[in-house]
Amino acid sequence: MDLPLPRNATDIREYLRNPLYRNSVFLALSRFTDVAFGFLFWNFAARLYSVADVGIATALISSLGLVIAFSRLGFDTAMIRFMPTKDRGTAFSTSLWITLAAALVTAIIYLVLVPSITPEIAFIRNYALIFILFAVANSFELTAENAFLSMRRADLKWILHLTMGIRILLLIPFAFLGSFGILSAVGAIYAVASLLSIFLIARLLPVSFSISCPYLEETFRFSFLNYIASLLATLPTLVLPIMILNLLGPESSALYYIAFSIGNLVLIIPDAMTMSFFVEGSHGVNLRKAATLTLVATYAILLPTIVVIFFFGDLLLGLFGSRYVEALDLLRIIAISAVFVTIYNLFIPIQNIRFRVKGIVLMNLARAVLLLGTSYIFMKWFGLIGAGYAWLGTYAVLATGIVIFKITFRT
C-alpha cells in the first residue's frame, strides 16, 4: 500500500496492479457510467414525459428500491466479507436463492400494501406480475455484482453497468405507458443484466441449487446486523421521493430527484474508493494506511468537483428543461454535503471489517431518524429546499460525531 505518487506511465501501471486502486478505478468507472447514463436517462425522460410523470416515476422506482432493500437480508455485505475465506460457490448460491425468494415475497407484500402507503401509485397493482419480475431480476443482478466485487473483479461490474445504458433507448417504446413506462425501461434492463450475469458468473463460480445451512449459521449474526444497518441506510433515500410526492406533489418530487441525481456526481469517487477499501480490508490490508490513502485520494478529486457543481449546476439542470433550474439551491446543498458524506461512508466499512456491526446499526439508525425527521419538518417550513437542509445537517452532525469519536478513543 506504500506506493509513491504516480509521476509517469510506469507508476500508473504499478498503481493499477494494486488491487485497491485497480478495483477503485473500475468501481469509479461503474459509478461514473451509472451516473452518466442516469443523467442521460432522466434528461431524455424529462423531454419525452411530463414533469408530473417524471415525479410519479421517481416514486415508482423508489418503491422498487424499497422492495429490494427489504429483501437483501444482509447477504450483499456478507458475501464481500466472507467469500475470500469461504467456499465461493457455496456463499454465492446460498445468497442467491434466499435473496431471490425474499424479493418475490417482499414484492407481493408491497403490492398488497401500496394503496395504504402511497395511493397515487396504487395503479402499479395493474402491472403486478411485471413489477414482481422486475424485482426478481434486480435482486439477481445485485447478487452477481457483489460476487464480482468480492472476487476483485470490479471490471465485470462495470460491464453490467455499461449494459444498463440501453435503458435510455427503452424510454421510447414505453412512452405510451406514462410514468410506468419510465419504470418499465429501468426494470427491463435489469432483466437483460440478469441474463448477462448468468453468463459471467458461470465462468467464475460453480453455482448449485442448494442452500448451505453451515454457511448460514456462521454468517447469520453478521448478515442480520448488516441487514438492519443496510435498511436504515437505504430507507431514507428511498422514502424521501415518496414523502415529497405526498407532501409537495409530483412536480416537486421530480425536481428533487433530478437535483439529487446530479448531486450524486460528486460521490462517484468517494463511493468507489470506500467500496474498494472494504474489499481490500476484507483481504487483510493495513486499515490505517488504506484509510489514509482513501481519504487523501478522495478529497483531492472531490473538492474540485464540488466547486464545478456549485458554479455550473444551473447549466446541468437546464439540460433537463428550464423548469428544473428551480432546484439549483437544492443541488448546491447536496453537493456541499459530500464533504461530510465521505467521512460517514468511510467509517462504515472500517466498522464492518472489524466486525463492529452494532455500531453501524446505531449510526444508521441515527441517520435515518435525523434525515427523515428533519426532512419532514423542514419541508413543512421551507418547502423543497428543506430536504437539502436536512441532508446537509444530518451528515454534518454524523461526520462531526465520527471525528470526535475517533479522536477520543483512537480506534
Sequence and secondary structure as in RCSB ss.txt:
>XXXX:A:sequence
MDLPLPRNATDIREYLRNPLYRNSVFLALSRFTDVAFGFLFWNFAARLYSVADVGIATALISSLGLVIAFSRLGF
DTAMIRFMPTKDRGTAFSTSLWITLAAALVTAIIYLVLVPSITPEIAFIRNYALIFILFAVANSFELTAENAFLS
MRRADLKWILHLTMGIRILLLIPFAFLGSFGILSAVGAIYAVASLLSIFLIARLLPVSFSISCPYLEETFRFSFL
NYIASLLATLPTLVLPIMILNLLGPESSALYYIAFSIGNLVLIIPDAMTMSFFVEGSHGVNLRKAATLTLVATYA
ILLPTIVVIFFFGDLLLGLFGSRYVEALDLLRIIAISAVFVTIYNLFIPIQNIRFRVKGIVLMNLARAVLLLGTS
YIFMKWFGLIGAGYAWLGTYAVLATGIVIFKITFRT
>XXXX:A:secstr
       SHHHHHHHHHSHHHHHHHHHHHHHHHHHHHHHHHHHHHHHHS HHHHHHHHHHHHHHHHHHHHH TTH
HHHHHHHTTTS HHHHHHHHHHHHHHHHHHHHHHHHHHHHHH GGGGGGGGGHHHHHHHHHHHHHHHHHHHHHHH
TT HHHHHHHHHHGGGHHHHTTTTGGGTHHHHHHHHHHHHHHHHHHHHHHHHTT    S   HHHHHHHHHHHHH
HHHHHHHHHHHHHHHHHHHHHHH HHHHHHHHHHHHHHGGGGHHHHHHHHHHHHHHHTT  HHHHHHHHHHHHHH
HHHHHHHHHHHHHHHHHHTT GGGGGGHHHHHHHHHTHHHHHHHHHHHHHHHHTT HHHHHHHHHHHHHHHHHHH
HHHHHHHTTHHHHHHHHHHHHHHHHHHHHHHHHH  
